């Protein structure tokens, strides 16, 4: 891993943070640690040292990690966000995804698992996707610009996170095809499906619809296929 790959760690527990920072730095990452949501947001906004990925704990001394995640997204920051959630708390996982997180790891976790999720997020956000196809794809009035990693409607850029863009891109690569949640998980998240992770797909599809559908309550672009998963309508 290139040492210029920067990770922002927002975690209030010094022991946990120092251990995690040391482990990530041994793997070649450059890690900045902040122990409050406010200082973490300010660090993320610095253009000269903007992180490539943010690790965000749910429990922070100055507020909720969910609020921090939402604030980061509202300010237009699109870096992948990996949330650290509490074991067995389904609400934490769903809320994190709803607020704009790309993935989560449940405490207690192993460094090996965390590194696997980090590498997958970085690969999806900055890796092979843009090189897969240099052309733009048109679906009605929606444009998927592969080279820039963004979607546009007219001249307006849709503020998609890297995971949302990759989800849209994968659906667009298979127009009209019913894709199961497990297929989507393996292609977009890079791991096999279980009950929790299939809910992750549902949450991200709902978030994506809010950004690309003219009326998210009556989607016409990303359709649910009962008993299977989702499909994207064919162009034209």
GROMACS elastic network, one bead per residue, 0.5 to 0.9 nm:
[ bonds ]
;  ai    aj funct       b0    kb
    1     4     6  0.84474   500
    1     5     6  0.73610   500
    1    27     6  0.71773   500
    1    28     6  0.56413   500
    1    29     6  0.68441   500
    2     5     6  0.56917   500
    2    28     6  0.65824   500
    2    29     6  0.70732   500
    2    30     6  0.89088   500
    3     6     6  0.75427   500
    3    25     6  0.85005   500
    3    27     6  0.88523   500
    3    28     6  0.51553   500
    3    29     6  0.51132   500
    3    30     6  0.57779   500
    4    28     6  0.86061   500
    4    29     6  0.71186   500
    4    30     6  0.64140   500
    5    28     6  0.81791   500
    5    29     6  0.56595   500
    5    30     6  0.60246   500
    5    31     6  0.85820   500
    5    51     6  0.76058   500
    5    52     6  0.62748   500
    5    53     6  0.84062   500
    6    29     6  0.61898   500
    6    31     6  0.58730   500
    6    32     6  0.76518   500
    6    49     6  0.78496   500
    6    50     6  0.75186   500
    6    52     6  0.53069   500
    6    53     6  0.68028   500
    6    54     6  0.87689   500
    7    24     6  0.87753   500
    7    29     6  0.68913   500
    7    30     6  0.61054   500
    7    32     6  0.63946   500
    7    33     6  0.85666   500
    7    50     6  0.87737   500
    7    51     6  0.52234   500
    7    52     6  0.59685   500
    7    53     6  0.50319   500
    7    54     6  0.57337   500
    7    55     6  0.72876   500
    8    30     6  0.85905   500
    8    31     6  0.58806   500
    8    32     6  0.50261   500
    8    33     6  0.60776   500
    8    34     6  0.75758   500
    8    40     6  0.75363   500
    8    43     6  0.79337   500
    8    44     6  0.73283   500
    8    50     6  0.84876   500
    8    51     6  0.57144   500
    8    52     6  0.79615   500
    8    53     6  0.64126   500
    8    55     6  0.61476   500
    8    56     6  0.82519   500
    9    17     6  0.75107   500
    9    20     6  0.87293   500
    9    21     6  0.78215   500
    9    31     6  0.69062   500
    9    32     6  0.60783   500
    9    34     6  0.62009   500
    9    35     6  0.82060   500
    9    40     6  0.78067   500
    9    53     6  0.87439   500
    9    54     6  0.60441   500
    9    56     6  0.62560   500
    9    57     6  0.83122   500
   10    17     6  0.82052   500
   10    32     6  0.85676   500
   10    33     6  0.60150   500
   10    35     6  0.56010   500
   10    36     6  0.65325   500
   10    37     6  0.67598   500
   10    39     6  0.85508   500
   10    40     6  0.58721   500
   10    41     6  0.89997   500
   10    54     6  0.75924   500
   10    55     6  0.61256   500
   10    57     6  0.61826   500
   10    60     6  0.83035   500
   10    65     6  0.87616   500
   11    14     6  0.75991   500
   11    16     6  0.77291   500
   11    17     6  0.59976   500
   11    33     6  0.72996   500
   11    34     6  0.64747   500
   11    35     6  0.50165   500
   11    36     6  0.69641   500
   11    37     6  0.84382   500
   11    55     6  0.81030   500
   11    56     6  0.65490   500
   11    57     6  0.54070   500
   11    58     6  0.85103   500
   11    59     6  0.79726   500
   11    60     6  0.68856   500
   12    16     6  0.82964   500
   12    17     6  0.73749   500
   12    34     6  0.75546   500
   12    36     6  0.62322   500
   12    37     6  0.89132   500
   12    57     6  0.78729   500
   12    59     6  0.77113   500
   12    60     6  0.57948   500
   12    61     6  0.67691   500
   13    16     6  0.54219   500
   13    17     6  0.60150   500
   13    18     6  0.85914   500
   13    35     6  0.73690   500
   13    60     6  0.88351   500
   14    17     6  0.50140   500
   14    18     6  0.59213   500
   14    19     6  0.84003   500
   14    35     6  0.77970   500
   15    18     6  0.53848   500
   15    19     6  0.61813   500
   15    20     6  0.85377   500
   16    19     6  0.52951   500
   16    20     6  0.60637   500
   16    21     6  0.84442   500
   17    20     6  0.51401   500
   17    21     6  0.58720   500
   17    22     6  0.84604   500
   17    33     6  0.70873   500
   17    34     6  0.88172   500
   17    35     6  0.84234   500
   18    21     6  0.50227   500
   18    22     6  0.60436   500
   18    23     6  0.85276   500
   18    33     6  0.82956   500
   19    22     6  0.52484   500
   19    23     6  0.62365   500
   19    24     6  0.87191   500
   20    23     6  0.50864   500
   20    24     6  0.61497   500
   20    25     6  0.85090   500
   20   111     6  0.76879   500
   21    24     6  0.52404   500
   21    25     6  0.60571   500
   21    26     6  0.85694   500
   21    29     6  0.89250   500
   21    30     6  0.87304   500
   21    31     6  0.61573   500
   21    32     6  0.79278   500
   21    33     6  0.74454   500
   22    25     6  0.51504   500
   22    26     6  0.61752   500
   22    27     6  0.87976   500
   22    31     6  0.86165   500
   23    26     6  0.52071   500
   23    27     6  0.66628   500
   23   111     6  0.73133   500
   24    27     6  0.51180   500
   24    28     6  0.66795   500
   24    29     6  0.56718   500
   24    30     6  0.77448   500
   24    31     6  0.72053   500
   24   111     6  0.83844   500
   24   115     6  0.78601   500
   25    30     6  0.60198   500
   25    31     6  0.66264   500
   26    29     6  0.73607   500
   27   115     6  0.87157   500
   31    51     6  0.87310   500
   32    43     6  0.86288   500
   32    51     6  0.85968   500
   33    40     6  0.80278   500
   34    37     6  0.77284   500
   34    38     6  0.88286   500
   34    39     6  0.61228   500
   34    40     6  0.53895   500
   34    43     6  0.81238   500
   35    38     6  0.87990   500
   35    39     6  0.73063   500
   35    40     6  0.73451   500
   35    60     6  0.75775   500
   35    61     6  0.80595   500
   36    39     6  0.55330   500
   36    40     6  0.61283   500
   36    41     6  0.87139   500
   36    60     6  0.60395   500
   36    61     6  0.62501   500
   36    62     6  0.61725   500
   36    63     6  0.82853   500
   37    40     6  0.50002   500
   37    41     6  0.61488   500
   37    42     6  0.86893   500
   37    56     6  0.86712   500
   37    60     6  0.65666   500
   37    61     6  0.78606   500
   37    62     6  0.63844   500
   37    63     6  0.69834   500
   37    64     6  0.78868   500
   37    65     6  0.69930   500
   37    67     6  0.86239   500
   37    68     6  0.59107   500
   38    41     6  0.52778   500
   38    42     6  0.63764   500
   38    43     6  0.87127   500
   38    62     6  0.74782   500
   38    63     6  0.89333   500
   38    68     6  0.78514   500
   39    42     6  0.51060   500
   39    43     6  0.61498   500
   39    44     6  0.86257   500
   40    43     6  0.51104   500
   40    44     6  0.61747   500
   40    45     6  0.87283   500
   40    56     6  0.89195   500
   40    68     6  0.84500   500
   41    44     6  0.50740   500
   41    45     6  0.63278   500
   41    68     6  0.72102   500
   41    69     6  0.89857   500
   41    71     6  0.79361   500
   41    72     6  0.66678   500
   42    45     6  0.52430   500
   42    46     6  0.67542   500
   43    46     6  0.55007   500
   43    47     6  0.89866   500
   43    49     6  0.77921   500
   43    50     6  0.72231   500
   43    51     6  0.83374   500
   44    47     6  0.79705   500
   44    49     6  0.77928   500
   44    50     6  0.53896   500
   44    51     6  0.62189   500
   44    54     6  0.81990   500
   44    72     6  0.80579   500
   44    77     6  0.79898   500
   45    48     6  0.89715   500
   45    49     6  0.83932   500
   45    50     6  0.63818   500
   45    51     6  0.88334   500
   45    72     6  0.86019   500
   45    75     6  0.86780   500
   45    77     6  0.77754   500
   46    49     6  0.56124   500
   46    50     6  0.54005   500
   46    51     6  0.87233   500
   47    50     6  0.51825   500
   47    51     6  0.89778   500
   50    53     6  0.88561   500
   50    79     6  0.89928   500
   51    54     6  0.66621   500
   51    79     6  0.73609   500
   52    79     6  0.58438   500
   52    80     6  0.72962   500
   52   122     6  0.76085   500
   52   125     6  0.88530   500
   52   126     6  0.88452   500
   53    79     6  0.54662   500
   53    80     6  0.50956   500
   53    81     6  0.60825   500
   53    82     6  0.77089   500
   53   118     6  0.79615   500
   53   121     6  0.80767   500
   53   122     6  0.72686   500
   54    79     6  0.69955   500
   54    80     6  0.63339   500
   54    82     6  0.61891   500
   54    83     6  0.83024   500
   55    80     6  0.86541   500
   55    81     6  0.59686   500
   55    83     6  0.58364   500
   55    84     6  0.72494   500
   55   118     6  0.89687   500
   56    59     6  0.88730   500
   56    65     6  0.64728   500
   56    66     6  0.88902   500
   56    68     6  0.83803   500
   56    69     6  0.78228   500
   56    81     6  0.69662   500
   56    82     6  0.61617   500
   56    84     6  0.60704   500
   57    60     6  0.68189   500
   57    64     6  0.85816   500
   57    65     6  0.58457   500
   57    66     6  0.88363   500
   57    82     6  0.85977   500
   57    83     6  0.57037   500
   57    85     6  0.67584   500
   58    63     6  0.89625   500
   58    64     6  0.59914   500
   58    66     6  0.64327   500
   58    83     6  0.67425   500
   58    84     6  0.60539   500
   58    85     6  0.58306   500
   58    86     6  0.78695   500
   58    92     6  0.75889   500
   58    96     6  0.81953   500
   59    62     6  0.88758   500
   59    63     6  0.73560   500
   59    64     6  0.57498   500
   59    65     6  0.59364   500
   59    66     6  0.88181   500
   59    84     6  0.87909   500
   59    85     6  0.84143   500
   60    63     6  0.54954   500
   60    64     6  0.57981   500
   60    65     6  0.62858   500
   61    64     6  0.79972   500
   63    66     6  0.84929   500
   63    67     6  0.71649   500
   63    68     6  0.78649   500
   64    67     6  0.53146   500
   64    68     6  0.66015   500
   64    69     6  0.87840   500
   65    69     6  0.60938   500
   65    70     6  0.85834   500
   65    83     6  0.80907   500
   65    96     6  0.80862   500
   66    69     6  0.50838   500
   66    70     6  0.62375   500
   66    71     6  0.85744   500
   66    83     6  0.88981   500
   66    92     6  0.84860   500
   66    95     6  0.68840   500
   66    96     6  0.57233   500
   66    97     6  0.89632   500
   66    98     6  0.88157   500
   66    99     6  0.62043   500
   66   100     6  0.87088   500
   66   101     6  0.86926   500
   67    70     6  0.50864   500
   67    71     6  0.60547   500
   67    72     6  0.85944   500
   67    99     6  0.75992   500
   68    71     6  0.50020   500
   68    72     6  0.61600   500
   68    73     6  0.86950   500
   68    99     6  0.88563   500
   69    72     6  0.51910   500
   69    73     6  0.63909   500
   69    74     6  0.86512   500
   69    81     6  0.77082   500
   69    83     6  0.88059   500
   69    96     6  0.75217   500
   69    99     6  0.59922   500
   69   100     6  0.63686   500
   69   101     6  0.67050   500
   70    73     6  0.52047   500
   70    74     6  0.60526   500
   70    75     6  0.86305   500
   70    96     6  0.88019   500
   70    98     6  0.86919   500
   70   100     6  0.63028   500
   70   101     6  0.85093   500
   71    74     6  0.50373   500
   71    75     6  0.62203   500
   71    76     6  0.88110   500
   71    77     6  0.89566   500
   71    99     6  0.87367   500
   72    75     6  0.53107   500
   72    76     6  0.67096   500
   72    77     6  0.55685   500
   72    78     6  0.80621   500
   72   100     6  0.86618   500
   73    76     6  0.51378   500
   73    77     6  0.52929   500
   73    78     6  0.66173   500
   73    79     6  0.89630   500
   73    99     6  0.79574   500
   73   100     6  0.65373   500
   73   101     6  0.89230   500
   73   159     6  0.88231   500
   73   161     6  0.83841   500
   74    77     6  0.74538   500
   76   159     6  0.72652   500
   77   161     6  0.84316   500
   78    81     6  0.84506   500
   78   159     6  0.79520   500
   78   160     6  0.73493   500
   78   161     6  0.51296   500
   78   162     6  0.67815   500
   79   125     6  0.77831   500
   79   161     6  0.71292   500
   79   162     6  0.71272   500
   80   101     6  0.71843   500
   80   102     6  0.58833   500
   80   103     6  0.82361   500
   80   118     6  0.89910   500
   80   121     6  0.64493   500
   80   122     6  0.74722   500
   80   125     6  0.71004   500
   80   161     6  0.71419   500
   80   162     6  0.64918   500
   80   163     6  0.75363   500
   81   100     6  0.77487   500
   81   102     6  0.54008   500
   81   103     6  0.68301   500
   81   104     6  0.83384   500
   81   121     6  0.85371   500
   82   101     6  0.61984   500
   82   102     6  0.60474   500
   82   103     6  0.50331   500
   82   104     6  0.51904   500
   82   105     6  0.72744   500
   82   117     6  0.81485   500
   82   118     6  0.76985   500
   82   121     6  0.83782   500
   83    93     6  0.82789   500
   83    96     6  0.69091   500
   83    97     6  0.88035   500
   83   101     6  0.66674   500
   83   102     6  0.80589   500
   83   103     6  0.64410   500
   83   105     6  0.63190   500
   83   106     6  0.84201   500
   84    93     6  0.89024   500
   84   104     6  0.57980   500
   84   105     6  0.51436   500
   84   106     6  0.59001   500
   84   107     6  0.66695   500
   85    88     6  0.87387   500
   85    89     6  0.74892   500
   85    90     6  0.89950   500
   85    92     6  0.60119   500
   85    93     6  0.65381   500
   85    96     6  0.84768   500
   85   104     6  0.66781   500
   85   105     6  0.61712   500
   85   107     6  0.60306   500
   85   108     6  0.89702   500
   86    89     6  0.56159   500
   86    90     6  0.85252   500
   86    92     6  0.69440   500
   86    93     6  0.84111   500
   86   105     6  0.86574   500
   86   106     6  0.56850   500
   86   107     6  0.53752   500
   86   108     6  0.79546   500
   87    90     6  0.83044   500
   87   106     6  0.52930   500
   87   107     6  0.52878   500
   87   108     6  0.69848   500
   88    91     6  0.88566   500
   88    92     6  0.88283   500
   88   106     6  0.79301   500
   88   107     6  0.89621   500
   89    92     6  0.55279   500
   89    93     6  0.69939   500
   89   106     6  0.88237   500
   90    93     6  0.52786   500
   90    94     6  0.63735   500
   90    95     6  0.85728   500
   90   196     6  0.82734   500
   91    94     6  0.52785   500
   91    95     6  0.58982   500
   91    96     6  0.83538   500
   92    95     6  0.52916   500
   92    96     6  0.60265   500
   92    97     6  0.86836   500
   93    96     6  0.52879   500
   93    97     6  0.64282   500
   93    98     6  0.87079   500
   93   103     6  0.86009   500
   93   104     6  0.68042   500
   93   105     6  0.87899   500
   93   106     6  0.85171   500
   93   196     6  0.87207   500
   93   200     6  0.83917   500
   94    97     6  0.52417   500
   94    98     6  0.61193   500
   94    99     6  0.86705   500
   94   199     6  0.80200   500
   94   200     6  0.74699   500
   94   203     6  0.72853   500
   95    99     6  0.61367   500
   95   100     6  0.87640   500
   95   101     6  0.88107   500
   96    99     6  0.52249   500
   96   100     6  0.65805   500
   96   101     6  0.54608   500
   96   102     6  0.83987   500
   96   103     6  0.82644   500
   96   104     6  0.78203   500
   97   100     6  0.52493   500
   97   102     6  0.64502   500
   97   103     6  0.70894   500
   97   104     6  0.82086   500
   97   200     6  0.72618   500
   97   203     6  0.65937   500
   97   204     6  0.71423   500
   97   207     6  0.87423   500
   98   101     6  0.71717   500
   98   203     6  0.65879   500
   98   204     6  0.77210   500
   98   206     6  0.87570   500
   98   207     6  0.70825   500
  100   161     6  0.76267   500
  100   204     6  0.87168   500
  100   207     6  0.82535   500
  101   104     6  0.75452   500
  101   161     6  0.86601   500
  101   163     6  0.89810   500
  102   121     6  0.78890   500
  102   161     6  0.77461   500
  102   162     6  0.79364   500
  102   163     6  0.59744   500
  102   164     6  0.82102   500
  102   204     6  0.84748   500
  103   117     6  0.78507   500
  103   121     6  0.81578   500
  103   163     6  0.88119   500
  103   189     6  0.83701   500
  103   200     6  0.81147   500
  104   117     6  0.83679   500
  105   108     6  0.84789   500
  105   109     6  0.68508   500
  105   113     6  0.80892   500
  105   114     6  0.68979   500
  105   117     6  0.80552   500
  106   109     6  0.60969   500
  107   110     6  0.86687   500
  109   112     6  0.83622   500
  109   113     6  0.67172   500
  109   114     6  0.70449   500
  110   113     6  0.52855   500
  110   114     6  0.63850   500
  110   115     6  0.86768   500
  111   114     6  0.50076   500
  111   115     6  0.60083   500
  111   116     6  0.85081   500
  112   115     6  0.51827   500
  112   116     6  0.62282   500
  112   117     6  0.88122   500
  113   116     6  0.51116   500
  113   117     6  0.64146   500
  113   118     6  0.86902   500
  114   117     6  0.52245   500
  114   118     6  0.61549   500
  114   119     6  0.86537   500
  115   119     6  0.60445   500
  115   120     6  0.84850   500
  116   119     6  0.53013   500
  116   120     6  0.62332   500
  116   121     6  0.87013   500
  117   120     6  0.51394   500
  117   121     6  0.61733   500
  117   122     6  0.86439   500
  117   189     6  0.85758   500
  117   190     6  0.87073   500
  118   121     6  0.51833   500
  118   122     6  0.61581   500
  118   123     6  0.84808   500
  119   122     6  0.51615   500
  119   123     6  0.59461   500
  119   124     6  0.84890   500
  120   123     6  0.50989   500
  120   124     6  0.61214   500
  120   125     6  0.85609   500
  120   189     6  0.69667   500
  120   190     6  0.65900   500
  121   124     6  0.51876   500
  121   125     6  0.60681   500
  121   126     6  0.84817   500
  121   162     6  0.84177   500
  121   163     6  0.79735   500
  121   189     6  0.76502   500
  121   190     6  0.89897   500
  122   125     6  0.50908   500
  122   126     6  0.57839   500
  122   127     6  0.69212   500
  123   126     6  0.55045   500
  123   128     6  0.68073   500
  123   129     6  0.83217   500
  124   127     6  0.56398   500
  124   128     6  0.70109   500
  124   129     6  0.66161   500
  124   162     6  0.70629   500
  124   163     6  0.72534   500
  124   166     6  0.72127   500
  124   188     6  0.75840   500
  124   189     6  0.80868   500
  125   128     6  0.85346   500
  125   129     6  0.77659   500
  125   149     6  0.85487   500
  125   161     6  0.87136   500
  125   162     6  0.51622   500
  125   163     6  0.72497   500
  125   165     6  0.89629   500
  125   166     6  0.81699   500
  126   129     6  0.74832   500
  126   130     6  0.78692   500
  126   162     6  0.85728   500
  127   130     6  0.71560   500
  127   131     6  0.79244   500
  128   131     6  0.54251   500
  128   132     6  0.63163   500
  129   132     6  0.52715   500
  129   133     6  0.77207   500
  129   146     6  0.73454   500
  129   147     6  0.83930   500
  129   149     6  0.78660   500
  129   166     6  0.76382   500
  129   169     6  0.87976   500
  130   133     6  0.64237   500
  130   134     6  0.69332   500
  130   145     6  0.86685   500
  130   146     6  0.51303   500
  130   148     6  0.68693   500
  130   149     6  0.61833   500
  131   134     6  0.64265   500
  131   146     6  0.76555   500
  131   147     6  0.68684   500
  132   146     6  0.76453   500
  132   147     6  0.85968   500
  133   136     6  0.80023   500
  133   146     6  0.59826   500
  133   147     6  0.71756   500
  134   145     6  0.78743   500
  134   146     6  0.56885   500
  134   147     6  0.51827   500
  134   148     6  0.88710   500
  135   144     6  0.86823   500
  135   145     6  0.68686   500
  135   146     6  0.62858   500
  135   147     6  0.71761   500
  136   143     6  0.65363   500
  136   144     6  0.54988   500
  136   146     6  0.59637   500
  136   147     6  0.78795   500
  137   142     6  0.82601   500
  137   143     6  0.56923   500
  137   144     6  0.50140   500
  137   145     6  0.66316   500
  137   146     6  0.78222   500
  137   172     6  0.80036   500
  138   141     6  0.69469   500
  138   142     6  0.57995   500
  138   144     6  0.64242   500
  138   145     6  0.88666   500
  138   235     6  0.70387   500
  139   142     6  0.50791   500
  139   143     6  0.63723   500
  139   144     6  0.80618   500
  139   172     6  0.82128   500
  139   221     6  0.85877   500
  139   233     6  0.82410   500
  139   234     6  0.72331   500
  139   236     6  0.71507   500
  140   143     6  0.80015   500
  140   234     6  0.88847   500
  140   235     6  0.58576   500
  140   236     6  0.62488   500
  141   152     6  0.84059   500
  141   153     6  0.58692   500
  141   154     6  0.66382   500
  142   151     6  0.70676   500
  142   152     6  0.58661   500
  142   154     6  0.72327   500
  142   212     6  0.79160   500
  143   150     6  0.84546   500
  143   151     6  0.55430   500
  143   152     6  0.50544   500
  143   153     6  0.62281   500
  143   154     6  0.77945   500
  144   148     6  0.89443   500
  144   149     6  0.77375   500
  144   150     6  0.62323   500
  144   152     6  0.65221   500
  144   165     6  0.86411   500
  144   168     6  0.84266   500
  144   169     6  0.72955   500
  144   172     6  0.85037   500
  145   148     6  0.56773   500
  145   149     6  0.58685   500
  145   150     6  0.54336   500
  145   151     6  0.58842   500
  145   152     6  0.76743   500
  146   149     6  0.50587   500
  146   150     6  0.69131   500
  146   151     6  0.84573   500
  146   169     6  0.81669   500
  147   150     6  0.81363   500
  148   151     6  0.86974   500
  149   162     6  0.78093   500
  149   165     6  0.69774   500
  149   166     6  0.84047   500
  150   157     6  0.70269   500
  150   158     6  0.71817   500
  150   159     6  0.79711   500
  150   160     6  0.71253   500
  150   162     6  0.86508   500
  150   165     6  0.66565   500
  151   156     6  0.86464   500
  151   157     6  0.59894   500
  151   158     6  0.56099   500
  151   159     6  0.80052   500
  151   160     6  0.74847   500
  151   165     6  0.72995   500
  151   168     6  0.87733   500
  151   212     6  0.87362   500
  152   155     6  0.64135   500
  152   156     6  0.54562   500
  152   158     6  0.54925   500
  152   159     6  0.89291   500
  152   212     6  0.89650   500
  153   156     6  0.53111   500
  153   157     6  0.64840   500
  153   158     6  0.71216   500
  153   212     6  0.82581   500
  154   157     6  0.80470   500
  157   160     6  0.86449   500
  158   211     6  0.67171   500
  158   212     6  0.74892   500
  159   211     6  0.76125   500
  160   163     6  0.78291   500
  160   164     6  0.55465   500
  160   165     6  0.57413   500
  160   208     6  0.76957   500
  160   211     6  0.76004   500
  161   164     6  0.51030   500
  161   165     6  0.61694   500
  161   166     6  0.86158   500
  162   165     6  0.51308   500
  162   166     6  0.61641   500
  162   167     6  0.85697   500
  163   166     6  0.50858   500
  163   167     6  0.60621   500
  163   168     6  0.85776   500
  163   188     6  0.72368   500
  163   189     6  0.80254   500
  163   204     6  0.82713   500
  164   167     6  0.50586   500
  164   168     6  0.61898   500
  164   169     6  0.84998   500
  164   204     6  0.67730   500
  164   205     6  0.80237   500
  164   207     6  0.79880   500
  164   208     6  0.61111   500
  165   168     6  0.51163   500
  165   169     6  0.59865   500
  165   170     6  0.85522   500
  165   208     6  0.84674   500
  166   170     6  0.60136   500
  166   171     6  0.85422   500
  166   187     6  0.89444   500
  166   188     6  0.62676   500
  167   170     6  0.52349   500
  167   171     6  0.63175   500
  167   172     6  0.85620   500
  167   184     6  0.75739   500
  167   187     6  0.85615   500
  167   188     6  0.60241   500
  167   189     6  0.89959   500
  167   201     6  0.89638   500
  167   204     6  0.81492   500
  167   205     6  0.79894   500
  167   208     6  0.83438   500
  168   171     6  0.52234   500
  168   172     6  0.60513   500
  168   173     6  0.86344   500
  168   205     6  0.87678   500
  168   208     6  0.76887   500
  168   222     6  0.88923   500
  168   232     6  0.85541   500
  169   173     6  0.61407   500
  169   174     6  0.88724   500
  170   173     6  0.51227   500
  170   174     6  0.67860   500
  170   184     6  0.77014   500
  170   187     6  0.74702   500
  170   188     6  0.73160   500
  171   174     6  0.53686   500
  171   175     6  0.64592   500
  171   176     6  0.86989   500
  171   177     6  0.82260   500
  171   179     6  0.78869   500
  171   184     6  0.83204   500
  171   222     6  0.83344   500
  171   230     6  0.82522   500
  171   231     6  0.65577   500
  171   232     6  0.57144   500
  172   175     6  0.53249   500
  172   176     6  0.86887   500
  172   231     6  0.87576   500
  172   232     6  0.63732   500
  172   233     6  0.84600   500
  172   234     6  0.84220   500
  174   177     6  0.55416   500
  174   178     6  0.83368   500
  174   179     6  0.82697   500
  174   231     6  0.79517   500
  174   232     6  0.74831   500
  174   234     6  0.87666   500
  175   178     6  0.85802   500
  175   231     6  0.70019   500
  175   232     6  0.53483   500
  175   233     6  0.58210   500
  175   235     6  0.76646   500
  176   231     6  0.58410   500
  176   232     6  0.55725   500
  176   233     6  0.50592   500
  176   234     6  0.52095   500
  176   235     6  0.89207   500
  177   230     6  0.82302   500
  177   231     6  0.55569   500
  177   232     6  0.71630   500
  177   233     6  0.82882   500
  177   234     6  0.88521   500
  178   224     6  0.86530   500
  178   225     6  0.65730   500
  178   228     6  0.70039   500
  178   229     6  0.65910   500
  178   230     6  0.56270   500
  178   232     6  0.79983   500
  179   182     6  0.82151   500
  179   183     6  0.62296   500
  179   184     6  0.67047   500
  179   225     6  0.82947   500
  179   228     6  0.68302   500
  179   229     6  0.55629   500
  179   230     6  0.54478   500
  179   231     6  0.59797   500
  180   183     6  0.51684   500
  180   184     6  0.63516   500
  180   185     6  0.86607   500
  180   225     6  0.86456   500
  180   227     6  0.85964   500
  180   230     6  0.66316   500
  180   231     6  0.88146   500
  181   184     6  0.50330   500
  181   185     6  0.60691   500
  181   186     6  0.86468   500
  181   193     6  0.75938   500
  181   197     6  0.88492   500
  181   198     6  0.59470   500
  181   199     6  0.88509   500
  181   201     6  0.65133   500
  181   202     6  0.82635   500
  181   228     6  0.71897   500
  181   229     6  0.52896   500
  181   230     6  0.75511   500
  182   185     6  0.50235   500
  182   186     6  0.61963   500
  182   187     6  0.86026   500
  182   191     6  0.88103   500
  182   192     6  0.66441   500
  182   193     6  0.50901   500
  182   194     6  0.81499   500
  182   197     6  0.87088   500
  182   198     6  0.70162   500
  182   201     6  0.88860   500
  182   229     6  0.86180   500
  183   186     6  0.53404   500
  183   187     6  0.62443   500
  183   188     6  0.85131   500
  183   192     6  0.85247   500
  183   193     6  0.83606   500
  184   187     6  0.52233   500
  184   188     6  0.57739   500
  184   189     6  0.76544   500
  184   190     6  0.88777   500
  184   201     6  0.74984   500
  184   229     6  0.86860   500
  184   230     6  0.89631   500
  185   188     6  0.53384   500
  185   189     6  0.50499   500
  185   190     6  0.62738   500
  185   191     6  0.62539   500
  185   192     6  0.65557   500
  185   193     6  0.63040   500
  185   197     6  0.75257   500
  185   198     6  0.74125   500
  185   200     6  0.86243   500
  185   201     6  0.70150   500
  186   189     6  0.57163   500
  186   192     6  0.56423   500
  186   193     6  0.73750   500
  187   190     6  0.55931   500
  187   191     6  0.80035   500
  188   191     6  0.84704   500
  189   192     6  0.85690   500
  191   197     6  0.89619   500
  192   197     6  0.83294   500
  193   196     6  0.80345   500
  193   197     6  0.57500   500
  193   198     6  0.61540   500
  194   197     6  0.53340   500
  194   198     6  0.61312   500
  194   199     6  0.87789   500
  195   198     6  0.53197   500
  195   199     6  0.65986   500
  195   200     6  0.89907   500
  196   199     6  0.52654   500
  196   200     6  0.66470   500
  197   201     6  0.67643   500
  197   202     6  0.89923   500
  198   201     6  0.51986   500
  198   202     6  0.66570   500
  198   203     6  0.89312   500
  199   202     6  0.50120   500
  199   203     6  0.62942   500
  199   204     6  0.86712   500
  200   203     6  0.52403   500
  200   204     6  0.62454   500
  200   205     6  0.86006   500
  201   204     6  0.51992   500
  201   205     6  0.60551   500
  201   206     6  0.85488   500
  202   205     6  0.51995   500
  202   206     6  0.62107   500
  202   207     6  0.86926   500
  202   229     6  0.88669   500
  203   206     6  0.51269   500
  203   207     6  0.62551   500
  203   208     6  0.86005   500
  204   208     6  0.59603   500
  204   209     6  0.84705   500
  205   209     6  0.60560   500
  205   210     6  0.86342   500
  205   222     6  0.80751   500
  205   230     6  0.86625   500
  206   209     6  0.51903   500
  206   210     6  0.64473   500
  206   216     6  0.80431   500
  207   210     6  0.51965   500
  207   211     6  0.68141   500
  208   211     6  0.52766   500
  208   212     6  0.62218   500
  208   213     6  0.80687   500
  208   222     6  0.88554   500
  209   212     6  0.52088   500
  209   213     6  0.51131   500
  209   214     6  0.85128   500
  209   215     6  0.83273   500
  209   216     6  0.54102   500
  209   217     6  0.86002   500
  209   219     6  0.70874   500
  209   221     6  0.82274   500
  209   222     6  0.70206   500
  210   213     6  0.60353   500
  210   214     6  0.81191   500
  210   215     6  0.77893   500
  210   216     6  0.52500   500
  210   217     6  0.85294   500
  211   214     6  0.81462   500
  211   216     6  0.80480   500
  212   215     6  0.87525   500
  212   216     6  0.79907   500
  212   221     6  0.79876   500
  212   222     6  0.88285   500
  213   216     6  0.51491   500
  213   217     6  0.86298   500
  213   218     6  0.82437   500
  213   219     6  0.59633   500
  213   220     6  0.70016   500
  213   221     6  0.65531   500
  213   222     6  0.79446   500
  214   218     6  0.85102   500
  214   219     6  0.76563   500
  214   220     6  0.82940   500
  215   218     6  0.54852   500
  215   219     6  0.61297   500
  215   220     6  0.81414   500
  216   219     6  0.51878   500
  216   220     6  0.84429   500
  219   222     6  0.61573   500
  219   223     6  0.63788   500
  219   224     6  0.88641   500
  220   223     6  0.65242   500
  220   232     6  0.86766   500
  220   233     6  0.75490   500
  221   231     6  0.83261   500
  221   232     6  0.56755   500
  221   233     6  0.54504   500
  221   234     6  0.85293   500
  222   230     6  0.67573   500
  222   231     6  0.58213   500
  222   233     6  0.65834   500
  223   229     6  0.86421   500
  223   230     6  0.55796   500
  223   231     6  0.53855   500
  223   232     6  0.61866   500
  223   233     6  0.73517   500
  224   227     6  0.89190   500
  224   228     6  0.81671   500
  224   229     6  0.59778   500
  224   231     6  0.65718   500
  224   232     6  0.89515   500
  225   228     6  0.55013   500
  225   229     6  0.50992   500
  225   230     6  0.51019   500
  225   231     6  0.67814   500
  226   229     6  0.65268   500
  226   230     6  0.81768   500
  233   236     6  0.88109   500
